[in-house]
Amino acid sequence: MPTKLLLRWNIRPETESEYFEFLVHEFIPGLNKLGINEIQVWYTAFGNCEQKMATGITETAEQMRQALRSERWAGLADKLSDFVDDYSQKIVPATGGFQI
């Protein structure tokens, strides 16, 4: 069953330009190298929740577990933590469309 990774965070204001460089040049390509595809990044324009949400899908739950146990993922998550606060992640069955 396809599995979706849901990531949420707030960007630290003092790291905004470095964050965007990292997101585009390292984070998204890194997720693809882990086999996490169909990456989408959402910006919250209104409401009381995290500023950003990112999603990605693997073909199976086992592929997602392997990706998230990898050293590459640990490195990406660690570097992301340099730029963001209020980080959370969740794995859910991918049902299509917008999921939270």
DSSP file (Angstrom, degrees, kcal/mol; ACC not computed):
  #  RESIDUE AA STRUCTURE BP1 BP2  ACC     N-H-->O    O-->H-N    N-H-->O    O-->H-N    TCO  KAPPA ALPHA  PHI   PSI    X-CA   Y-CA   Z-CA
    1    1 A M              0   0    0      0, 0.0    60,-0.2     0, 0.0    57,-0.1   0.000 360.0 360.0 360.0 132.2    0.0    0.0    0.0
    2    2 A P        -     0   0    0      0, 0.0    92,-2.3     0, 0.0     2,-0.4  -0.305 360.0-154.0 -57.9 141.5    1.4    3.5   -0.9
    3    3 A T  E     -AB  58  93A   0     55,-2.1    55,-2.4    90,-0.3     2,-0.4  -0.956   2.7-149.1-126.1 139.1    2.5    5.3    2.2
    4    4 A K  E     -AB  57  92A   0     88,-3.5    88,-2.5    -2,-0.4     2,-0.5  -0.898   3.4-149.1-113.9 135.9    2.8    9.1    2.8
    5    5 A L  E     -AB  56  91A   0     51,-3.1    51,-1.3    -2,-0.4     2,-0.5  -0.896  13.4-162.6 -98.2 125.8    5.2   11.0    5.0
    6    6 A L  E     -AB  55  90A   0     84,-3.4    84,-2.1    -2,-0.5     2,-0.4  -0.957   9.3-177.7-112.0 122.8    3.8   14.2    6.4
    7    7 A L  E     -AB  54  89A   0     47,-2.9    47,-2.5    -2,-0.5     2,-0.3  -0.954   0.7-176.7-120.6 138.8    6.3   16.7    7.8
    8    8 A R  E     +AB  53  88A   0     80,-2.4    80,-2.1    -2,-0.4     2,-0.3  -0.990  13.9 140.9-136.5 145.8    5.4   20.0    9.4
    9    9 A W  E     -A   52   0A   0     43,-2.0    43,-2.8    -2,-0.3     2,-0.4  -0.985  41.5-116.3-167.1 169.6    7.6   22.9   10.7
   10   10 A N  E     - B   0  85A   0     75,-2.7    75,-2.6    -2,-0.3     2,-0.4  -0.962  33.7-124.0-114.6 137.6    8.1   26.6   11.2
   11   11 A I  E     - B   0  84A   0     -2,-0.4    73,-0.2    73,-0.2     5,-0.1  -0.649  23.6-120.2 -80.2 133.0   11.0   28.3    9.5
   12   12 A R    >   -     0   0    0     71,-2.9     3,-2.2    -2,-0.4     4,-0.3  -0.626  21.7-135.1 -69.6 125.6   13.3   30.3   11.9
   13   13 A P  G >  S+     0   0    0      0, 0.0     3,-1.1     0, 0.0     4,-0.2   0.835 101.7  56.3 -55.1 -35.9   13.2   33.8   10.6
   14   14 A E  G 3  S+     0   0    0      1,-0.2     4,-0.1     2,-0.1     3,-0.1   0.572 110.4  44.9 -75.7  -6.3   17.0   34.3   10.8
   15   15 A T  G <> S+     0   0    0     -3,-2.2     4,-3.0    68,-0.2    -1,-0.2   0.234  75.0 118.0-117.5  13.4   17.6   31.3    8.6
   16   16 A E  H <> S+     0   0    0     -3,-1.1     4,-2.2    -4,-0.3     5,-0.2   0.879  77.6  42.7 -54.2 -49.6   15.1   31.9    5.8
   17   17 A S  H  > S+     0   0    0     -4,-0.2     4,-1.9     1,-0.2    -1,-0.2   0.911 117.4  46.8 -67.6 -40.1   17.5   32.2    2.8
   18   18 A E  H  > S+     0   0    0      1,-0.2     4,-2.5     2,-0.2    -1,-0.2   0.888 110.5  55.1 -65.4 -38.3   19.7   29.3    4.0
   19   19 A Y  H  X S+     0   0    0     -4,-3.0     4,-3.0     1,-0.2    -2,-0.2   0.937 107.5  47.8 -58.9 -48.9   16.6   27.2    4.5
   20   20 A F  H  X S+     0   0    0     -4,-2.2     4,-2.3     1,-0.2     5,-0.3   0.890 111.2  50.9 -64.1 -39.0   15.3   27.7    1.0
   21   21 A E  H  X S+     0   0    0     -4,-1.9     4,-2.5     2,-0.2     5,-0.3   0.939 113.7  45.3 -60.1 -47.1   18.7   26.9   -0.5
   22   22 A F  H  X>S+     0   0    0     -4,-2.5     5,-2.7     2,-0.2     4,-2.5   0.928 111.9  51.9 -62.2 -46.8   18.8   23.7    1.6
   23   23 A L  I  <>S+     0   0    0     -4,-3.0     5,-2.4     3,-0.2    -2,-0.2   0.928 118.2  35.6 -57.2 -49.1   15.2   22.7    0.7
   24   24 A V  I  <5S+     0   0    0     -4,-2.3    -1,-0.2    -5,-0.2    -2,-0.2   0.893 127.5  33.2 -75.7 -41.3   15.7   23.1   -3.0
   25   25 A H  I  <5S+     0   0    0     -4,-2.5    -3,-0.2    -5,-0.3    -2,-0.2   0.682 135.6   9.1 -95.4 -18.7   19.2   21.8   -3.4
   26   26 A E  I  X5S+     0   0    0     -4,-2.5     4,-2.3    -5,-0.3    -3,-0.2   0.702 119.9  50.6-125.9 -50.5   19.5   19.2   -0.7
   27   27 A F  I  ><S+     0   0    0     -5,-2.7     4,-2.4     2,-0.2     5,-0.2   0.961 114.3  39.4 -66.0 -55.5   16.3   18.2    1.1
   28   28 A I  H  ><S+     0   0    0     -5,-2.4     4,-2.1    -6,-0.3    -1,-0.2   0.942 119.5  46.1 -63.6 -48.2   14.0   17.5   -1.9
   29   29 A P  H  > S+     0   0    0      0, 0.0     4,-2.1     0, 0.0    -1,-0.2   0.885 111.8  54.4 -60.3 -34.8   16.7   15.8   -4.0
   30   30 A G  H  X S+     0   0    0     -4,-2.3     4,-1.2     2,-0.2    -2,-0.2   0.896 106.0  50.6 -64.5 -41.0   17.7   13.8   -0.9
   31   31 A L  H  <>S+     0   0    0     -4,-2.4     5,-2.5     1,-0.2     3,-0.4   0.919 109.4  51.8 -61.9 -42.8   14.1   12.6   -0.4
   32   32 A N  H ><5S+     0   0    0     -4,-2.1     3,-1.6     1,-0.2    -2,-0.2   0.896 106.1  53.8 -60.7 -40.2   14.0   11.4   -4.0
   33   33 A K  H 3<5S+     0   0    0     -4,-2.1    -1,-0.2     1,-0.3    -2,-0.2   0.777 104.8  55.7 -65.9 -25.2   17.3    9.5   -3.5
   34   34 A L  T 3<5S-     0   0    0     -4,-1.2    -1,-0.3    -3,-0.4    -2,-0.2   0.497 125.0-104.3 -81.6  -4.1   15.7    7.7   -0.6
   35   35 A G  T < 5S+     0   0    0     -3,-1.6     2,-0.7    -4,-0.3    24,-0.3   0.575  79.4 135.3  89.2  10.5   12.8    6.6   -2.8
   36   36 A I      < +     0   0    0     -5,-2.5    -1,-0.3    -6,-0.2    22,-0.2  -0.850  33.5 172.9 -93.6 116.6   10.3    9.1   -1.4
   37   37 A N  E     +C   57   0A   0     20,-3.1    20,-3.1    -2,-0.7     3,-0.1  -0.481  43.2  51.7-119.3-176.3    8.6   10.6   -4.5
   38   38 A E  E    S-     0   0A   0     18,-0.2    -1,-0.2     1,-0.2     2,-0.2   0.895  73.7-167.8  51.6  45.7    5.7   13.0   -5.4
   39   39 A I  E     +     0   0A   0     -3,-0.2     2,-0.4    17,-0.1    17,-0.2  -0.424  10.7 179.1 -67.3 131.5    7.2   15.6   -3.0
   40   40 A Q  E     -C   55   0A   0     15,-2.2    15,-2.8    -2,-0.2     2,-0.5  -0.997  13.3-161.1-132.7 140.6    4.9   18.5   -2.3
   41   41 A V  E     -C   54   0A   0     -2,-0.4     2,-0.4    13,-0.2    13,-0.3  -0.990  10.6-164.1-124.2 127.3    5.6   21.5    0.0
   42   42 A W  E     -C   53   0A   0     11,-4.2    11,-2.2    -2,-0.5     2,-0.4  -0.861   8.2-149.8-114.0 143.2    2.7   23.6    1.3
   43   43 A Y  E     -C   52   0A   0     -2,-0.4     2,-0.7     9,-0.2     9,-0.2  -0.947  17.1-132.7-111.4 131.3    2.8   27.0    2.8
   44   44 A T        +     0   0    0      7,-2.9     3,-0.1    -2,-0.4     5,-0.1  -0.749  26.5 174.8 -84.8 113.9    0.2   28.0    5.4
   45   45 A A        +     0   0    0     -2,-0.7     2,-0.3     1,-0.3    -1,-0.2   0.716  68.8  16.4 -89.7 -24.0   -1.2   31.4    4.5
   46   46 A F  S    S+     0   0    0      2,-0.0    -1,-0.3     0, 0.0     2,-0.2  -0.991  93.6  51.3-152.0 138.6   -3.9   31.5    7.2
   47   47 A G  S    S-     0   0    0     -2,-0.3     2,-1.0    -3,-0.1    -3,-0.0  -0.498  81.0 -73.2 123.6 170.3   -4.6   29.7   10.4
   48   48 A N  S    S+     0   0    0     -2,-0.2     2,-0.3     3,-0.0    -1,-0.1  -0.679  89.9  86.8-104.4  76.9   -3.0   28.5   13.6
   49   49 A C  S    S-     0   0    0     -2,-1.0    -5,-0.1     1,-0.1    -2,-0.0  -0.898  85.3 -46.6-155.4-178.2   -0.7   25.7   12.6
   50   50 A E        -     0   0    0     -2,-0.3   -40,-0.2     1,-0.1    -6,-0.1  -0.190  47.2-126.6 -60.0 152.1    2.8   25.2   11.3
   51   51 A Q  S    S+     0   0    0    -42,-0.2    -7,-2.9    -8,-0.1     2,-0.4   0.825  88.1  33.4 -69.5 -35.2    4.1   27.4    8.5
   52   52 A K  E     -AC   9  43A   0    -43,-2.8   -43,-2.0    -9,-0.2     2,-0.4  -0.936  56.1-174.6-127.7 146.3    5.2   24.6    6.2
   53   53 A M  E     -AC   8  42A   0    -11,-2.2   -11,-4.2    -2,-0.4     2,-0.4  -0.993   8.3-172.0-134.7 134.9    4.0   21.1    5.4
   54   54 A A  E     -AC   7  41A   0    -47,-2.5   -47,-2.9    -2,-0.4     2,-0.3  -0.958   3.3-170.3-123.6 144.4    5.9   18.7    3.1
   55   55 A T  E     +AC   6  40A   0    -15,-2.8   -15,-2.2    -2,-0.4     2,-0.3  -0.947   7.7 173.9-132.1 154.4    4.7   15.4    1.9
   56   56 A G  E     -A    5   0A   0    -51,-1.3   -51,-3.1    -2,-0.3     2,-0.4  -0.976  16.6-141.2-156.1 154.9    6.2   12.5    0.0
   57   57 A I  E     -AC   4  37A   0    -20,-3.1   -20,-3.1    -2,-0.3     2,-0.3  -0.929   8.9-169.1-126.4 141.1    5.1    9.0   -1.0
   58   58 A T  E     -A    3   0A   0    -55,-2.4   -55,-2.1    -2,-0.4    36,-0.2  -0.840  34.5-118.2-115.9 162.9    6.7    5.6   -1.2
   59   59 A E  S    S+     0   0    0     -2,-0.3     2,-0.3   -24,-0.3    -1,-0.1   0.816  94.5  20.0 -70.5 -29.6    5.1    2.5   -2.9
   60   60 A T  S  > S-     0   0    0    -58,-0.1     4,-1.5   -57,-0.1   -57,-0.2  -0.929  73.1-119.3-138.2 161.2    5.0    0.5    0.4
   61   61 A A  H  > S+     0   0    0     -2,-0.3     4,-2.6   -60,-0.2     5,-0.2   0.865 115.1  57.1 -65.4 -36.2    5.2    1.1    4.1
   62   62 A E  H  > S+     0   0    0      1,-0.2     4,-2.6     2,-0.2    -1,-0.2   0.897 103.7  52.4 -64.0 -40.0    8.4   -1.0    4.3
   63   63 A Q  H  > S+     0   0    0      2,-0.2     4,-2.3     1,-0.2    -1,-0.2   0.900 110.4  48.9 -60.6 -40.0   10.1    1.3    1.8
   64   64 A M  H  X S+     0   0    0     -4,-1.5     4,-2.5     2,-0.2    -2,-0.2   0.934 110.5  49.9 -66.2 -45.3    9.1    4.3    4.0
   65   65 A R  H  X S+     0   0    0     -4,-2.6     4,-1.0     1,-0.2    -2,-0.2   0.923 112.0  48.2 -59.6 -43.9   10.5    2.6    7.1
   66   66 A Q  H >< S+     0   0    0     -4,-2.6     3,-0.5     1,-0.2     4,-0.5   0.919 111.5  50.1 -62.4 -43.6   13.7    1.7    5.4
   67   67 A A  H >< S+     0   0    0     -4,-2.3     3,-1.1     1,-0.2     6,-0.4   0.919 111.4  47.9 -60.6 -44.2   14.1    5.3    4.1
   68   68 A L  H 3< S+     0   0    0     -4,-2.5    -1,-0.2     1,-0.3    -2,-0.2   0.613 109.8  53.1 -77.8 -11.5   13.5    6.8    7.6
   69   69 A R  T << S+     0   0    0     -4,-1.0    -1,-0.3    -3,-0.5    -2,-0.2   0.457  90.8 106.9 -94.3  -2.9   16.0    4.4    9.2
   70   70 A S  S <> S-     0   0    0     -3,-1.1     4,-2.0    -4,-0.5     5,-0.1  -0.321  77.2-125.6 -79.7 157.3   18.7    5.4    6.8
   71   71 A E  H  > S+     0   0    0      2,-0.2     4,-2.5     1,-0.2     5,-0.2   0.862 111.6  59.6 -65.1 -36.5   21.8    7.5    7.6
   72   72 A R  H  > S+     0   0    0      1,-0.2     4,-2.3     2,-0.2    -1,-0.2   0.932 106.6  46.4 -59.3 -45.8   20.9    9.7    4.6
   73   73 A W  H  > S+     0   0    0     -6,-0.4     4,-3.1     1,-0.2     5,-0.3   0.926 110.0  53.7 -62.1 -44.1   17.5   10.5    6.3
   74   74 A A  H  X S+     0   0    0     -4,-2.0     4,-2.2     1,-0.2    -1,-0.2   0.903 110.5  47.5 -57.4 -41.5   19.2   11.2    9.6
   75   75 A G  H  X S+     0   0    0     -4,-2.5     4,-2.3     2,-0.2    -1,-0.2   0.909 113.1  47.2 -65.9 -43.0   21.5   13.7    7.9
   76   76 A L  H  X S+     0   0    0     -4,-2.3     4,-2.6     2,-0.2    -2,-0.2   0.933 114.3  46.4 -64.2 -45.9   18.7   15.4    6.1
   77   77 A A  H  X S+     0   0    0     -4,-3.1     4,-1.8     1,-0.2    -2,-0.2   0.888 112.4  51.1 -64.9 -38.9   16.5   15.7    9.3
   78   78 A D  H  < S+     0   0    0     -4,-2.2     4,-0.5    -5,-0.3    -1,-0.2   0.927 112.5  45.1 -64.5 -44.7   19.5   16.9   11.3
   79   79 A K  H >< S+     0   0    0     -4,-2.3     3,-1.4     1,-0.2     4,-0.4   0.897 109.6  55.4 -68.0 -38.8   20.3   19.6    8.8
   80   80 A L  H >X S+     0   0    0     -4,-2.6     3,-2.0     1,-0.3     4,-1.1   0.891  98.9  62.9 -58.0 -38.3   16.7   20.6    8.5
   81   81 A S  T 3< S+     0   0    0     -4,-1.8    -1,-0.3     1,-0.3    -2,-0.2   0.700  91.5  66.1 -63.3 -17.8   16.6   21.1   12.3
   82   82 A D  T <4 S+     0   0    0     -3,-1.4    -1,-0.3    -4,-0.5    -2,-0.2   0.735 111.8  33.3 -69.9 -21.6   19.2   23.9   11.9
   83   83 A F  T <4 S+     0   0    0     -3,-2.0   -71,-2.9    -4,-0.4     2,-0.3   0.547 115.0  52.8-111.9 -12.1   16.6   26.0   10.0
   84   84 A V  E  <  -B   11   0A   0     -4,-1.1     2,-0.3   -73,-0.2   -73,-0.2  -0.832  51.6-158.7-131.7 162.8   13.3   25.1   11.6
   85   85 A D  E    S+B   10   0A   0    -75,-2.6   -75,-2.7    -2,-0.3    -3,-0.0  -0.831  73.8  35.0-126.5 168.3   11.3   24.9   14.9
   86   86 A D  E    S+     0   0A   0     -2,-0.3     2,-0.2   -77,-0.2    -1,-0.1   0.841  77.5 178.7  57.0  38.9    8.2   23.0   15.9
   87   87 A Y  E     +     0   0A   0     -3,-0.1     2,-0.3   -78,-0.1   -78,-0.2  -0.482   6.7 166.3 -74.4 138.7    9.1   20.0   13.6
   88   88 A S  E     -B    8   0A   0    -80,-2.1   -80,-2.4    -2,-0.2     2,-0.3  -0.986  14.5-163.9-146.4 155.6    6.8   17.0   13.5
   89   89 A Q  E     +B    7   0A   0     -2,-0.3     2,-0.3   -82,-0.2   -82,-0.2  -0.989   6.5 179.0-140.6 151.9    6.4   14.0   11.3
   90   90 A K  E     -B    6   0A   0    -84,-2.1   -84,-3.4    -2,-0.3     2,-0.5  -0.992  17.9-144.9-149.7 144.8    3.8   11.4   10.7
   91   91 A I  E     +B    5   0A   0     -2,-0.3   -86,-0.2   -86,-0.2    -2,-0.0  -0.963  28.5 165.0-114.5 130.7    3.4    8.4    8.4
   92   92 A V  E     -B    4   0A   0    -88,-2.5   -88,-3.5    -2,-0.5     2,-0.2  -0.938  46.4 -86.9-138.0 158.1   -0.1    7.6    7.0
   93   93 A P  E     -B    3   0A   0      0, 0.0     2,-0.7     0, 0.0   -90,-0.3  -0.497  51.4-114.9 -61.9 135.4   -1.5    5.4    4.3
   94   94 A A        +     0   0    0    -92,-2.3     3,-0.1    -2,-0.2   -37,-0.0  -0.648  43.8 166.4 -78.6 114.6   -1.5    7.5    1.1
   95   95 A T        -     0   0    0     -2,-0.7    -1,-0.2     1,-0.2     3,-0.1   0.387  49.8-107.3-107.7   1.3   -5.1    8.1    0.1
   96   96 A G  S    S+     0   0    0      1,-0.3    -1,-0.2     3,-0.0     0, 0.0   0.044  78.3  46.8  87.7 157.3   -4.5   10.8   -2.5
   97   97 A G  S    S-     0   0    0     -3,-0.1     2,-0.5     2,-0.0    -1,-0.3  -0.180 105.9 -21.8  71.4-167.0   -5.2   14.5   -2.1
   98   98 A F        +     0   0    0     -3,-0.1     2,-0.4     2,-0.0     0, 0.0  -0.668  66.1 179.9 -83.2 123.9   -4.4   16.7    0.8
   99   99 A Q              0   0    0     -2,-0.5    -2,-0.0     1,-0.1    -7,-0.0  -0.952 360.0 360.0-124.8 145.7   -3.9   14.8    4.1
  100  100 A I              0   0    0     -2,-0.4    -1,-0.1   -94,-0.0   -94,-0.0   0.338 360.0 360.0-130.8 360.0   -3.1   16.2    7.5
